[in-house]
Amino acid sequence: MDKNLICITSASNPRIRQVIQLQKKRREREAAGLFTAEGIRLFEEIPEEQLEQVFVSESFLKREDAEIILEKAAGKEVISVKDSVFASMCDTQTPQGILAVVRRRDRTMEEILDLSENPFFMMAENLQDPGNLGTILRTGEGAGITALILSKGTVDMYSPKVIRSTMGSLFRVPFLYIEDMAETVTALRERGVAVYAAHLEGSVPYDQPDYTRPSAILIGNEGNGLTDRSADACTRRVRIPMEGAVESLNAAMSAGIFMYEVHRQRSL
């Protein structure tokens, strides 16, 4: 490992600057087709074919298990940087000493539709909270969703905060950003997928529809809910019953309730 190690001591090095830009800017991530993943656990989750580059701090290299952790980086570029430089590259307050540059895996709608003959899609329109999106993807993996379909106005799945909150699920659960949610809903319905809008004015409770056939659940923005255009395109509006003075639930909580109702019905 040592003979293949590249050492960088300056924060002004172009490679360091690129990582910082990938951390901060969605536009940079989209243009380069790359994103970053911090920490040992996320590093271990990265598919080897997507791993591009690895940065480690000098302190990390002193770990007894450093060589074992870096085994999956064999043949990849591994760069050692001073601890202070490494800290400037990271989005976390207490870096673990390893950061990977990862190749994005962007899918097409046709790829998503070909994943299952009886799909269950989770869909989200204009979600803005990174924690909500990451939690939905992670919960979706547990509930067995086929894929997550997102409007272009939704927070970037490849932002550092979202990546951390997925805890590795983004490497296993297919997801796709689309230009027009209402058009996508219509296209899914034409393919035989029933699309249910999670809505405060839903005509039936969330556990009434039959989700054992091809289905999708659409949830909206944390503050404003779904746009009328997208909700109108759906098969039906459904609601989560509320008691007391509560008007609505957190977006990730709502999505989790729907996803596990689908899982329950499909497990019977």
Backbone torsions as a table, in degrees:
resi	resn	phi	psi	omega
1	MET	NA	-42.0	-174.6
2	ASP	-59.7	-40.2	-175.7
3	LYS	-69.3	-20.3	179.4
4	ASN	-98.8	1.9	-175.4
5	LEU	-80.5	132.0	174.4
6	ILE	-100.7	134.2	-178.3
7	CYS	-112.2	132.0	177.9
8	ILE	-125.8	132.9	-178.1
9	THR	-114.0	-12.4	-174.9
10	SER	-109.6	135.2	177.7
11	ALA	-71.0	-13.6	-179.2
12	SER	-89.5	-0.2	177.5
13	ASN	-59.1	137.7	-178.3
14	PRO	-55.6	-35.1	-179.9
15	ARG	-67.4	-37.9	178.3
16	ILE	-68.2	-42.3	-179.6
17	ARG	-63.6	-36.8	178.9
18	GLN	-64.6	-41.5	179.0
19	VAL	-61.2	-43.4	179.6
20	ILE	-61.4	-40.2	178.2
21	GLN	-66.7	-40.2	177.8
22	LEU	-63.5	-34.6	178.8
23	GLN	-68.3	-37.7	-169.2
24	LYS	-95.4	-29.3	-166.9
25	LYS	-122.8	122.8	176.7
26	ARG	-62.4	-39.7	-179.0
27	ARG	-61.9	-38.2	178.3
28	GLU	-66.5	-41.1	179.3
29	ARG	-64.0	-41.7	-179.6
30	GLU	-68.1	-41.0	-178.3
31	ALA	-67.0	-39.8	-177.1
32	ALA	-85.8	-18.3	-175.3
33	GLY	69.6	27.6	-175.6
34	LEU	-132.0	160.0	170.1
35	PHE	-149.0	175.1	-177.9
36	THR	-116.2	151.2	176.3
37	ALA	-136.9	122.7	-177.8
38	GLU	-101.4	147.9	171.5
39	GLY	97.3	156.9	-175.9
40	ILE	-66.6	-45.4	-175.9
41	ARG	-62.2	-46.1	179.1
42	LEU	-65.5	-39.0	178.2
43	PHE	-58.0	-41.8	-178.9
44	GLU	-68.6	-21.3	-179.3
45	GLU	-84.6	-17.6	-173.2
46	ILE	-67.0	126.3	173.5
47	PRO	-60.8	136.2	-174.0
48	GLU	-59.7	-33.0	-178.3
49	GLU	-71.1	-14.9	178.9
50	GLN	-98.0	-12.8	-177.6
51	LEU	-74.0	123.7	-177.4
52	GLU	-105.3	-44.9	-168.4
53	GLN	-155.1	147.6	178.9
54	VAL	-130.3	131.7	175.0
55	PHE	-112.2	134.0	177.6
56	VAL	-131.6	149.8	176.8
57	SER	-83.9	161.5	178.0
58	GLU	-61.4	-36.8	179.2
59	SER	-64.9	-38.0	180.0
60	PHE	-60.4	-40.2	-177.5
61	LEU	-66.2	-15.4	178.6
62	LYS	-86.0	-8.3	178.0
63	ARG	-65.2	144.6	179.1
64	GLU	-64.5	-30.7	-177.3
65	ASP	-98.9	11.4	-176.8
66	ALA	-58.1	-45.3	-177.2
67	GLU	-65.6	-37.0	179.0
68	ILE	-66.6	-45.2	-179.7
69	ILE	-60.8	-38.3	-175.6
70	LEU	-84.4	3.5	-179.8
71	GLU	-58.5	-37.4	-178.7
72	LYS	-69.5	-12.1	178.6
73	ALA	-91.1	8.9	179.2
74	ALA	-57.2	127.8	-179.3
75	GLY	88.3	-8.2	177.8
76	LYS	-99.5	165.1	178.5
77	GLU	-79.4	119.9	177.7
78	VAL	-113.5	125.7	-173.3
79	ILE	-120.0	125.9	177.1
80	SER	-95.7	134.6	178.7
81	VAL	-132.1	156.1	176.2
82	LYS	-59.7	150.7	-177.8
83	ASP	-55.9	-41.3	-178.2
84	SER	-66.2	-38.5	177.4
85	VAL	-68.0	-42.1	179.4
86	PHE	-60.1	-42.7	179.8
87	ALA	-60.7	-35.0	-179.4
88	SER	-71.3	-19.7	-179.8
89	MET	-84.3	-19.0	-167.1
90	CYS	-94.5	153.4	176.2
91	ASP	-92.8	-19.1	-179.3
92	THR	-88.0	155.1	-179.1
93	GLN	-80.5	-27.2	179.2
94	THR	-125.5	77.6	-176.9
95	PRO	-59.4	146.4	179.5
96	GLN	-91.3	-0.8	173.9
97	GLY	96.0	3.1	177.9
98	ILE	-139.7	135.5	-178.9
99	LEU	-142.2	131.8	-178.7
100	ALA	-113.3	144.7	168.8
101	VAL	-98.7	126.3	-169.1
102	VAL	-122.7	140.3	176.4
103	ARG	-78.0	128.2	177.6
104	ARG	-65.9	152.7	172.7
105	ARG	-119.4	92.4	-177.9
106	ASP	-89.3	129.6	-177.4
107	ARG	-106.2	162.1	175.5
108	THR	-103.3	163.8	177.7
109	MET	-61.9	-36.7	179.1
110	GLU	-63.1	-39.9	177.1
111	GLU	-62.3	-41.6	179.9
112	ILE	-63.3	-44.3	-177.3
113	LEU	-68.6	-24.2	-178.8
114	ASP	-87.2	0.8	-175.6
115	LEU	-72.1	-29.6	-175.8
116	SER	-153.8	147.1	174.4
117	GLU	-79.4	-21.0	177.8
118	ASN	-130.3	70.9	-170.6
119	PRO	-74.7	157.0	167.2
120	PHE	-130.0	109.1	-179.3
121	PHE	-102.2	134.6	166.5
122	MET	-96.7	136.6	-177.0
123	MET	-129.6	145.3	-179.0
124	ALA	-139.0	134.1	-179.1
125	GLU	-113.8	115.7	171.2
126	ASN	61.4	33.2	173.0
127	LEU	-65.5	141.0	-176.4
128	GLN	-117.7	-18.1	-176.0
129	ASP	-89.0	120.9	-178.7
130	PRO	-58.5	-39.8	-179.9
131	GLY	-64.3	-38.9	177.7
132	ASN	-61.4	-47.3	-177.5
133	LEU	-64.4	-45.7	179.7
134	GLY	-62.7	-39.7	179.2
135	THR	-66.8	-39.6	178.5
136	ILE	-61.8	-43.5	180.0
137	LEU	-65.3	-44.2	-179.3
138	ARG	-65.0	-44.7	177.4
139	THR	-64.1	-37.0	178.6
140	GLY	-61.7	-37.4	176.2
141	GLU	-62.5	-43.6	179.8
142	GLY	-64.5	-34.5	-178.4
143	ALA	-86.4	-7.0	175.1
144	GLY	82.8	32.5	177.4
145	ILE	-66.1	153.9	177.5
146	THR	-76.4	-42.1	-178.7
147	ALA	-166.6	163.2	175.5
148	LEU	-113.0	124.4	-178.3
149	ILE	-111.0	126.6	-171.0
150	LEU	-124.0	141.8	174.1
151	SER	-73.1	156.2	-178.7
152	LYS	-64.4	-18.8	178.8
153	GLY	-84.8	3.2	179.5
154	THR	-84.6	147.9	178.8
155	VAL	-51.7	150.6	-175.0
156	ASP	-71.2	122.8	177.4
157	MET	-58.4	-27.3	-175.3
158	TYR	-92.5	8.3	175.2
159	SER	-73.2	148.2	-175.1
160	PRO	-54.2	-41.3	-177.8
161	LYS	-66.5	-40.5	178.0
162	VAL	-66.3	-44.9	-179.0
163	ILE	-56.6	-45.9	179.9
164	ARG	-62.5	-40.7	-176.2
165	SER	-72.8	-19.1	175.5
166	THR	-75.7	-20.3	-179.7
167	MET	51.9	37.6	175.3
168	GLY	100.8	-11.8	-177.4
169	SER	-63.7	-26.4	-179.0
170	LEU	-65.0	-17.6	176.9
171	PHE	-84.8	-9.2	-174.7
172	ARG	-121.3	-26.1	-177.2
173	VAL	-101.8	120.8	178.8
174	PRO	-63.6	142.2	175.0
175	PHE	-146.6	159.8	-173.3
176	LEU	-151.2	136.3	171.3
177	TYR	-95.6	135.7	-179.2
178	ILE	-123.8	157.4	-175.5
179	GLU	-77.1	-41.7	-172.4
180	ASP	-132.8	110.1	-175.5
181	MET	-66.4	-43.6	-178.9
182	ALA	-61.6	-42.2	178.3
183	GLU	-64.8	-38.2	179.1
184	THR	-66.6	-41.6	176.4
185	VAL	-58.2	-45.9	179.1
186	THR	-61.3	-42.3	-179.9
187	ALA	-64.4	-39.0	178.2
188	LEU	-65.3	-41.8	179.6
189	ARG	-63.7	-36.5	177.6
190	GLU	-66.8	-23.0	176.8
191	ARG	-89.8	6.7	177.5
192	GLY	90.1	13.5	178.8
193	VAL	-95.9	122.8	175.1
194	ALA	-78.9	126.8	-176.9
195	VAL	-113.0	120.3	-177.3
196	TYR	-107.6	128.4	179.3
197	ALA	-90.1	121.1	173.6
198	ALA	-73.5	113.8	-167.7
199	HIS	-146.5	140.5	178.3
200	LEU	-62.4	-25.8	-179.7
201	GLU	-102.2	27.6	179.6
202	GLY	-60.1	144.1	-176.9
203	SER	-81.1	-19.7	-179.5
204	VAL	-139.0	155.7	175.5
205	PRO	-64.9	156.7	-174.1
206	TYR	-61.8	-24.6	-175.8
207	ASP	-94.3	8.5	-178.2
208	GLN	-88.0	-39.4	-179.6
209	PRO	-63.0	159.0	175.8
210	ASP	-91.3	106.9	-178.3
211	TYR	-95.4	6.8	-177.5
212	THR	-76.3	-15.4	174.9
213	ARG	-97.0	174.0	-178.8
214	PRO	-51.7	122.9	-171.6
215	SER	-142.2	159.5	173.6
216	ALA	-146.4	146.1	176.2
217	ILE	-117.1	131.4	-179.4
218	LEU	-115.5	122.2	174.7
219	ILE	-115.4	159.1	-173.3
220	GLY	-113.8	-170.2	-179.4
221	ASN	-58.1	146.3	-176.0
222	GLU	-56.4	-37.5	-176.7
223	GLY	-98.8	-36.7	-172.3
224	ASN	-107.2	-6.5	-178.8
225	GLY	71.0	-152.6	-179.7
226	LEU	-83.7	151.5	170.2
227	THR	-70.8	150.0	179.8
228	ASP	-59.2	-37.9	-177.2
229	ARG	-62.1	-43.6	179.9
230	SER	-71.3	-41.9	179.6
231	ALA	-63.2	-39.4	-179.4
232	ASP	-66.4	-27.2	-178.7
233	ALA	-77.2	-14.2	-174.9
234	CYS	-77.1	162.3	177.9
235	THR	-63.3	-42.8	-177.8
236	ARG	-161.5	152.0	171.6
237	ARG	-94.5	132.1	-179.6
238	VAL	-126.9	155.1	-174.2
239	ARG	-129.4	156.2	168.7
240	ILE	-97.2	118.8	-178.4
241	PRO	-59.1	140.2	-178.9
242	MET	-120.2	135.4	173.8
243	GLU	-107.0	166.0	178.3
244	GLY	64.6	-147.7	-177.1
245	ALA	-96.7	5.3	-178.6
246	VAL	-72.2	129.4	179.8
247	GLU	-91.6	-38.0	-177.6
248	SER	-157.4	168.3	179.4
249	LEU	-106.8	164.8	171.7
250	ASN	-54.6	143.5	-175.1
251	ALA	-58.1	-43.1	-179.8
252	ALA	-67.6	-37.9	177.2
253	MET	-64.0	-45.3	179.0
254	SER	-60.1	-46.2	179.6
255	ALA	-60.0	-40.8	-179.9
256	GLY	-63.0	-39.8	178.4
257	ILE	-62.3	-46.3	178.9
258	PHE	-63.5	-46.8	-175.1
259	MET	-62.8	-39.5	-179.4
260	TYR	-79.4	-18.7	169.3
261	GLU	-69.3	-41.1	175.7
262	VAL	-61.8	-46.6	178.9
263	HIS	-58.8	-42.6	-179.8
264	ARG	-60.7	-48.8	-178.3
265	GLN	-63.2	-38.5	-176.9
266	ARG	-78.5	-9.6	-179.6
267	SER	-97.4	-7.3	-177.2
268	LEU	-69.2	NA	NA
